[in-house]
């Protein structure tokens, strides 16, 4: 038996994503709510329908572009391929999510969710490489990204969100466990934790889309803020990599 299978912390790390997949698939089909496409802010500005939810995706382009630039110019140590795929996924979210919000429907939603899973799985591979073993990034990056994409394909074919949600839950749970039970030579857990907290806040704001829109007197919606907060999570990873080679 490999040594890492004798370690409880490694067993928990393996079990968390697998448990997320098993539980969510076992509960039965998880259908997309018919109210999912009912966003609060539907204003058309400068001829762009759903203006705020479309344009706020530029935050992903900014954060992802900054991350790719930092990797190219600074060449920080660590899981370079994983973080490159992560930032590339964030840039692609700009296109996919903007396209979706111009015409929210199941067909366009596919192009929103595909880059999200790319970014999620690439980040998990990068964290595994930096907190467990460098070889895990090389071994798992492509399989994890492909599995994430497959979860979106599974949803389109079955109208079942279980596998797609298990990707997010598994990565979130596994990532937090990495921060709790493992250490990296870079000692930059605060940045990763800030990224997790920003994304967690984004999910909460998304859930209260209409309420936040009403509370702000129709100035900004929860879903628009979700985009900004999720992009902030990408920014924290960019900051983390920049800190490895000194401040800009």
N, C-alpha and C positions, 0 to 999 in steps of 0.2 A: 504494500500500500504506500503511495507517495506520502512524503512527510507532511505536506500541507493538508492532506485529508485527516490527519491525526490532530490537527489544531482546531479547537472549537471556533475560534474567530473566523477561520477560513471556511469551515462548514456552514456557519451562519451566513457568510457572504455568498456562498453558492446557493444556500437554501432560500434566501429572501427573494431573488428574482424568480426562481422556480415556483415558489409558493404563490407569488403574485399571479403567475400564469395559471397555475392549477386552480386556485380559488376562483378567479374571475371567469375561467372557462366552466367551472363546475356549477356556478350559480345560474347558468342558463344564458340564453341569448340576451345581450344588453343592446336594446334598440336605441337609435338616435331619437331624442325627443323631438316631437313635431314643433316645439317652440324654440328649438335651437337657433333657427335662422331669423328669429324675431329680435333684431338688435334695436337698441333704444335710439341711437342717433342715426337718423336716416336723411339728414340734411344734404342737399345738393348745393355745393359751393364751387364757383368757377367752372361749372358744367360737369363736375365730378360727383357722381352719386355716392352716397354714404361717405362723404368726404373725409371725416375725421378718422373713421376706421380704415380707410384706404391709405391716406397720407401718413398716418402714424406708423405705418410699416417702414418708413424711411429710417426709423430708429434702429431697425435691424441691419439695414445697409450700412449705417454709420458705425455701429458697434462691431459688426462682422468685418467690415472693411478695415477698421482700426486694428482688429486682431490679426488679420492676414498681413497687414503692413508691418506690424510688430514682429511677426514670425519671419517675414522676408528680410527685414532690415536688421533686426537685432539678433536673430538666430539664437533664441534662448535655449538652454538645455531642457531636457524633459521629453514628454511624449509629443514630439513635433507633428507626426502624421495624424495622430488623434485630434490634436487641437486645430490643425489645418482643416480637417474634415468638419470639425465643429463650427469653425468660423465660416467656412464655405456654406454649410447648412443654414447658418443664420442669414447670410446674404441671400440665399435662395428663398428663405421665408419671406423676404421683402417682395419678391416677385409672386410667389405662390399665394401669399395671404392677400396682397393687393388685388390680384386677379380674382380671388374668391370674393372679397368684399365688394367688388364692383357688381357682382351678380351672385349673391349667396344661394347656393343650391348644392345637392349632394355631388354633382359632377365636378363643380369647381372646388369643392372642399377637399377633394383628393389631392390637389396641387398645393393646398395649404398644409395638409398633414404629412405628406411625404418628406419635405425638408425638415419638418419638426422632428420626425423620427430619426433622420440622418444626424441632426445636431445632438439629440439625446443620446443615441447609441455611440456616437463618436466621443462625446464627453465621458461616457462611462468607460470606454476602452482606454481613453487617456488617463483617467483616474486610476484604473487598474494598473496601468503601466507605471504610474508614479508612486502609488501607495503599496502595491503588492510586488510586482516583478515587471521589469521593462519588457521582457519577452511577451507578456500578455497583451500589450498593445499591438505588437506585430501579429500575433496569432489570432486575436479576437476582433480587431477593428473591422475587417471586411465582413466576417460572419455576423457580427452584431448589427452592422448597418443593413445588411441584407435581411436579417430577421425583422428589423424595424420596418423596412419597406414592405416585407411580407405581411406584417400586421395590418397595414393600410389596405393592401390588396385583399386580405381576408375579409376586412370590413366591407369593401365594395362588393364582394361576391356573396356575402352571407347576411349583410345588414346587421352584423354582430360586432359591437365595439369591444368585446371582452379582451381580445388579443392586443388591440391597440392601447387600451387602458392599462393592461398589464405591463406593457413596455414602459409607460411613464411611472407607474407605481413601483415597478421593479427597479428601475434606474434610480428613482428618488430614494427608495428604501436602502438599496445597495450602496448608493453614494453616501448617504448619511452614516451608514455603518462603517464605511471606509474611514470617515473622519473621526468616528468614535474609537474604533479598534485598531487602526493602523497609523503609521507615521511615514511621512515622506521626507526625503533628504532636503527638500526645499523649505520646509517649515512655513507653509503659506496657507494653513487651513482657514484663516480668517477670510481670505478672498473667496475660497470655495464655499464656505458657509454663507457669505454675503450673497453669492450667486443663488444658492438654494433658497435663501430667505426671500430674495427678490422674485424668484419664480413662484414660490409659494404664495406670496402676496398677489402676484399676477392672477393666479387661479382664483383667489378669493374675490378680487375686484371683478373678474369675469362673471362670477356667480351673481353679483349684485349690480349688473349692468344697468338695468332700468332704475333701480333705487338711487344709484350714484348720479345718474343723469338728472333725476328729479331733485335730488339734494343740492346739486350744483346749479340749479335753476337752468337746466339744459345747456350748460356751458361745456361739459365734457362727460362722457359716459364711462361706465366701468370697463367696457371692452376696449375703448381707446386707451385707457390707463393700463389695461392688461398688456397691450403691445409695448408701451413704454417701460413697464416694470420687467417684462420678459427680456427686452433688449438691454436693460440695466444689468440683468444677470450675465449676459454675454460680455458687457463692458467690464464687470468685475474679473472675469477670466483674463481679459486683455490686460487689465491692470496687474494681475498676478504675474503674467509673463513678462511684462515690462519691468517689474520690480526685480526680476532675476538678473537683469543686465543694467540696472540703474534707472533712475527716473529720466523721463524725456526732457 
